[in-house]
Amino acid sequence: TLDTTGFVMWSDTTTLIATKYDLDTLSNSVYDSLSRHWKLTGNTGTNHDINFIGTTDNKNLVFKANNKLSGKIDIANNNTFWGYSAQSKSIRATANVTAIGSYALENNGSLAGGNWYSGHWNTAVGTYALNKNTYGSGNVAVGTDALRESTTARNNTAVGWDALHYFIGSAGGNTAIGNTALSYLKNGSGNVAVGDVAMYQDTLGSNNTVVGQWGLQNVRSGSNNAVLGANAGYTTNKCSATTLIGYASGYSLPKGDSCVFVGYASGNYETSTNRFYIDNQSRGNLANGRANAFMYGEFNALTSLQKLTLNSNVTVKEKLIAKNIPTGTNDTILIIEKDTIKKKLLPVASLLTWSDTITKIATKHDVDTLSNSVYDSL
């Protein structure tokens, strides 16, 4: 029916239908509420200063895809999730968590119990980043599959595709920066690997610092190493307490425990443990490396078995003192001042003296009988 105001009314009085003429006469506020809405095919004429998608009360904003959580702004707990199934399986509250990427932190908070901090302070950016984490906290994973298998670890940082991918230990404090850096580490703490493929295959090491692409990439287990330089220790499959500084230093070490190599390609053909090199070039083979490196040495727990070879001319500007030099049955003290070593020992009575008096050599017996003042002068 049509009443006197021009409205069409159903007989049950529950529905009102207005003609366009009548709508035009409605107040602006009612008309605006009828005509302005977000459309499935998009809107025009929006103003970013006043138009938005969201809430106007203290309520969380949630997005879903395929009816699965795919975005959430959690006001009370300071959480932000964005990506298909990002932290979608949580059954308990977590706080200060950021998950960006499909399946990032998907299982965070998915188990009951745990400590008060379980699942808190995690940041995951990338598909499957920290995907299996349940109780772990304080972790940062940036890159596809970064820290993907970790469940309970704390305070790890993985930046790069596959970085710390297979880490499953509860320990922490590992830092991997670079694609596949520390990818296969399963348990260990205090490791720092910076560079693509750095310590890629290490599974159980702790307290290693490796900076350089492919550094110690083949090591399966090792701890307390310090490596600086691309390709340093490239083929080494086991080493601990080793220091390598320089591109390709220690490149061919099969097992390199307790070595110190310094310089470009230093000791790059060495195959033994407890070795020392200072050099700046490849020497072509192992024998030439030992014979021609600027410095080559061998460490040993017994000082009498240690060796050091200096393959260079030496000039002493001030004073060089060498003690306990074996000469026959006696030990000696050798003092060289302001001259190069180029003269032979000439014995004179019980006190041995160079003819130019620049260098003096005394037997241990004579030194023991000298006064302190004279001994100090020597």
C-alpha positions in Angstrom: 0.0 0.0 0.0 1.0 3.6 -0.4 0.5 5.9 2.5 0.0 9.7 2.3 3.7 10.4 2.5 4.5 8.4 -0.6 6.1 5.3 1.1 5.2 1.9 -0.1 4.4 -0.4 2.9 4.0 -4.1 3.3 0.8 -5.0 5.0 2.8 -6.5 7.9 4.4 -3.1 8.5 7.9 -4.6 8.9 9.4 -3.4 5.6 9.6 0.1 4.2 10.6 0.7 0.6 11.2 4.3 -0.4 11.0 5.8 -3.9 14.0 7.6 -5.3 12.0 10.8 -4.8 11.5 10.1 -1.1 15.2 9.1 -0.7 16.3 12.4 -2.1 14.4 14.2 0.6 16.0 12.2 3.5 18.6 13.8 5.7 22.2 13.7 4.5 23.2 11.5 7.4 20.7 8.7 6.6 21.5 8.9 2.9 25.2 8.6 3.6 24.7 5.5 5.7 22.9 3.9 2.8 25.2 4.8 0.0 28.8 4.6 1.4 30.3 1.1 2.0 33.4 -0.9 1.0 32.7 -2.7 -2.2 33.9 -6.1 -3.4 35.2 -4.5 -6.6 36.9 -1.5 -4.9 35.9 2.1 -4.1 36.6 5.5 -5.6 36.8 8.9 -4.0 38.2 7.6 -0.7 40.2 9.9 1.6 43.1 8.3 3.5 42.8 10.8 6.3 39.3 9.6 7.2 38.6 6.3 5.4 40.0 3.0 6.7 39.4 -0.7 7.3 39.4 -1.4 11.0 37.8 -0.9 14.4 36.8 2.2 16.3 36.8 0.4 19.7 39.4 -1.4 21.7 39.1 -4.6 19.8 41.5 -6.7 17.7 41.5 -6.6 14.0 41.5 -10.0 12.3 41.8 -11.1 8.6 41.2 -14.6 7.2 41.8 -16.4 4.0 40.2 -19.8 3.4 38.7 -19.3 6.8 42.3 -19.5 8.3 43.9 -16.7 10.3 45.9 -14.7 7.9 46.3 -11.4 9.7 45.8 -10.0 13.2 46.5 -6.8 15.1 46.5 -7.9 18.8 46.2 -4.7 20.8 46.5 -6.2 24.4 49.5 -8.4 23.7 51.4 -6.2 21.2 51.3 -8.9 18.5 51.2 -8.4 14.8 50.6 -11.3 12.3 50.3 -11.0 8.6 50.4 -13.9 6.2 48.5 -17.1 5.5 48.3 -19.2 8.7 50.8 -16.9 10.5 50.6 -18.0 14.2 47.3 -19.6 13.4 47.5 -22.5 15.8 48.0 -20.5 19.1 45.9 -21.7 22.0 47.4 -19.5 24.6 48.5 -15.9 24.8 51.9 -14.8 23.6 53.2 -11.3 23.7 55.4 -9.0 21.7 55.4 -11.3 18.7 55.7 -10.3 15.0 55.0 -12.9 12.3 55.0 -11.8 8.6 54.9 -14.4 5.9 52.9 -17.5 5.1 53.2 -20.0 7.9 55.6 -17.8 9.9 55.5 -18.8 13.6 52.5 -21.0 12.7 52.8 -23.2 15.8 53.9 -20.5 18.3 51.9 -20.9 21.4 50.2 -24.0 20.1 51.0 -26.1 23.3 49.7 -25.5 26.8 52.0 -25.0 29.7 55.5 -23.8 29.4 57.2 -21.0 31.2 55.8 -17.5 31.6 58.0 -16.3 28.7 57.3 -19.2 26.4 56.6 -18.0 22.9 57.2 -14.3 23.7 59.4 -11.8 21.9 59.8 -13.7 18.7 60.1 -12.0 15.3 59.7 -14.1 12.1 59.7 -12.6 8.6 59.5 -14.9 5.7 57.7 -18.0 4.6 58.0 -20.8 7.2 60.3 -18.7 9.3 60.2 -20.2 12.9 57.4 -22.3 11.7 57.6 -25.1 14.4 58.4 -22.9 17.3 56.2 -23.6 20.3 57.9 -22.5 23.5 61.0 -20.7 22.2 61.4 -17.0 22.9 63.6 -14.1 22.0 64.3 -15.4 18.5 64.7 -13.4 15.2 64.3 -15.2 11.9 64.3 -13.3 8.7 64.2 -15.3 5.5 62.4 -18.3 4.0 62.9 -21.3 6.3 65.1 -19.4 8.7 65.0 -21.3 12.1 62.2 -23.4 10.6 62.7 -26.6 12.7 63.4 -24.8 16.0 60.8 -25.5 18.7 62.1 -24.4 22.1 65.4 -22.5 21.5 65.9 -19.0 22.9 67.8 -15.9 21.8 68.9 -17.0 18.3 69.2 -14.7 15.3 68.9 -16.1 11.7 69.0 -13.8 8.7 68.9 -15.3 5.3 67.3 -18.1 3.4 67.7 -21.4 5.3 69.8 -19.8 8.0 69.8 -22.1 11.1 67.1 -24.1 9.3 67.6 -27.4 11.2 68.4 -26.1 14.7 66.4 -28.1 17.2 68.5 -27.5 20.4 67.2 -25.8 23.5 70.4 -23.8 23.8 70.7 -20.4 22.2 72.8 -17.3 21.5 73.6 -18.4 17.9 73.8 -15.8 15.1 73.7 -16.8 11.5 73.7 -14.1 8.8 73.7 -15.2 5.2 71.9 -17.7 3.0 72.3 -21.3 4.5 74.6 -20.0 7.3 74.7 -22.6 10.1 71.9 -24.3 8.2 72.5 -27.8 9.6 73.5 -26.8 13.2 71.3 -29.0 15.4 72.6 -28.2 18.8 75.1 -25.7 20.0 75.4 -22.2 21.5 77.4 -19.0 21.1 78.1 -19.5 17.4 78.4 -16.5 15.0 78.5 -17.2 11.3 78.4 -14.3 8.8 78.5 -15.0 5.1 76.7 -17.2 2.6 77.2 -20.9 3.4 79.4 -20.0 6.5 79.6 -23.1 8.7 76.9 -24.6 6.5 77.3 -28.2 7.6 78.4 -27.9 11.2 76.0 -29.9 13.4 77.2 -29.7 17.0 79.7 -26.8 17.4 79.7 -24.1 20.0 81.5 -20.8 20.5 82.7 -20.5 16.9 83.1 -17.1 15.1 83.2 -17.3 11.3 83.1 -14.3 9.0 83.4 -14.9 5.3 81.6 -16.6 2.5 82.1 -20.4 2.6 84.2 -20.1 5.8 84.5 -23.6 7.4 81.6 -24.6 5.3 82.5 -28.3 5.4 83.1 -28.7 9.2 80.8 -31.3 10.7 81.7 -30.6 14.3 84.0 -28.1 15.9 84.1 -25.5 18.7 86.1 -22.5 19.8 87.3 -21.5 16.3 87.9 -18.0 15.0 87.8 -17.6 11.2 88.0 -14.4 9.1 88.1 -14.6 5.4 86.2 -16.1 2.5 87.0 -19.8 1.8 89.1 -20.0 5.0 89.2 -23.6 6.1 87.1 -24.5 3.1 87.6 -28.3 3.1 88.1 -28.8 6.8 85.7 -31.3 8.2 86.7 -31.2 11.8 88.6 -28.6 13.8 88.6 -26.9 17.2 90.6 -24.1 18.8 91.8 -22.9 15.4 92.3 -19.4 14.2 92.4 -18.6 10.5 92.7 -15.1 9.2 92.8 -14.3 5.5 91.3 -15.4 2.2 91.6 -19.2 1.7 93.9 -19.6 4.8 94.0 -23.2 5.9 92.0 -24.1 2.7 93.0 -27.8 2.6 93.1 -28.7 6.3 91.3 -32.0 6.7 91.4 -31.8 10.5 92.7 -28.5 11.8 92.7 -28.6 15.6 94.8 -25.9 17.3 96.2 -24.2 14.2 97.0 -20.5 13.7 97.2 -19.2 10.2 97.5 -15.5 9.4 97.5 -14.0 5.9 96.2 -14.5 2.4 96.3 -18.2 1.4 98.5 -18.9 4.5 99.0 -22.6 5.0 96.5 -23.4 2.3 98.2 -26.8 1.6 98.8 -27.7 5.3 97.3 -31.0 6.4 98.4 -31.4 10.0 97.2 -30.1 13.4 99.0 -27.7 15.7 100.6 -25.7 12.9 101.5 -22.0 12.7 101.8 -19.9 9.5 102.3 -16.2 8.7 102.3 -15.7 5.0 100.7 -13.8 2.1 100.6 -16.1 -0.8 100.0 -19.7 -2.0 103.3 -21.7 -2.1 102.0 -24.3 -4.5 102.3 -27.4 -2.3 102.8 -28.5 1.3 106.6 -28.8 1.2 107.1 -25.3 -0.3 104.6 -23.9 2.1 106.5 -25.1 5.2 109.9 -24.3 3.7 109.1 -20.8 2.2 106.4 -19.3 4.3 107.4 -16.1 6.0 107.0 -17.9 9.3 106.2 -21.6 9.9 106.0 -23.3 13.3 104.7 -26.3 15.2 103.0 -26.1 18.5 103.5 -28.7 21.3 102.6 -29.0 24.9 106.4 -29.5 25.6 108.2 -26.3 24.8 111.4 -28.3 23.9 109.5 -29.8 21.0 108.0 -26.6 19.6 109.5 -25.3 16.4 109.6 -21.9 14.7 111.2 -21.2 11.3 111.6 -17.6 10.1 112.3 -17.6 6.4 113.7 -14.1 6.0 116.6 -11.8 6.8 116.5 -10.3 10.3 117.7 -6.9 11.4 118.0 -6.2 15.1 117.6 -2.4 15.8 118.0 -2.5 19.5 118.4 -5.7 21.5 117.6 -9.4 21.0 118.0 -11.8 23.9 117.9 -15.6 23.4 118.2 -17.9 26.4 119.2 -21.5 26.9 120.9 -22.0 23.6 122.5 -25.4 23.6 126.3 -25.4 22.9 127.8 -28.7 23.7 127.2 -29.5 27.4 126.5 -25.9 28.4 123.5 -23.6 28.1 124.2 -20.0 27.1 122.7 -16.6 26.9 123.0 -14.7 23.7 122.6 -11.0 23.5 122.7 -9.2 20.1 122.6 -5.4 20.0 122.2 -3.1 17.0 123.6 -5.4 14.4 122.5 -8.3 12.1 123.4 -11.8 13.0 126.2 -12.6 10.7 129.3 -13.7 12.8 130.3 -17.0 14.3 131.0 -17.7 17.9 134.6 -17.3 19.0 135.5 -18.9 22.4 137.8 -16.9 24.7 138.5 -18.5 28.1 135.3 -19.0 30.0 133.6 -15.8 28.7 132.9 -15.9 25.0 133.1 -12.5 23.2 132.7 -11.2 19.7 135.8 -9.5 18.4 133.9 -6.3 17.8 132.5 -6.4 21.4 129.0 -5.7 20.1 127.7 -9.1 21.1 128.5 -11.1 24.2 127.9 -14.8 24.9 128.3 -16.3 28.4 128.0 -19.9 29.5 125.2 -20.6 32.0 127.8 -21.4 34.7 129.5 -18.0 34.3 126.2 -16.1 34.2 125.1 -17.8 37.5 128.3 -16.5 39.2 128.0 -12.9 37.8 126.7 -10.2 40.1 123.1 -9.1 39.4 124.2 -5.8 38.1 126.6 -7.3 35.5 124.0 -10.0 34.6 121.4 -7.2 34.0 123.7 -5.4 31.8 124.1 -8.5 29.7 
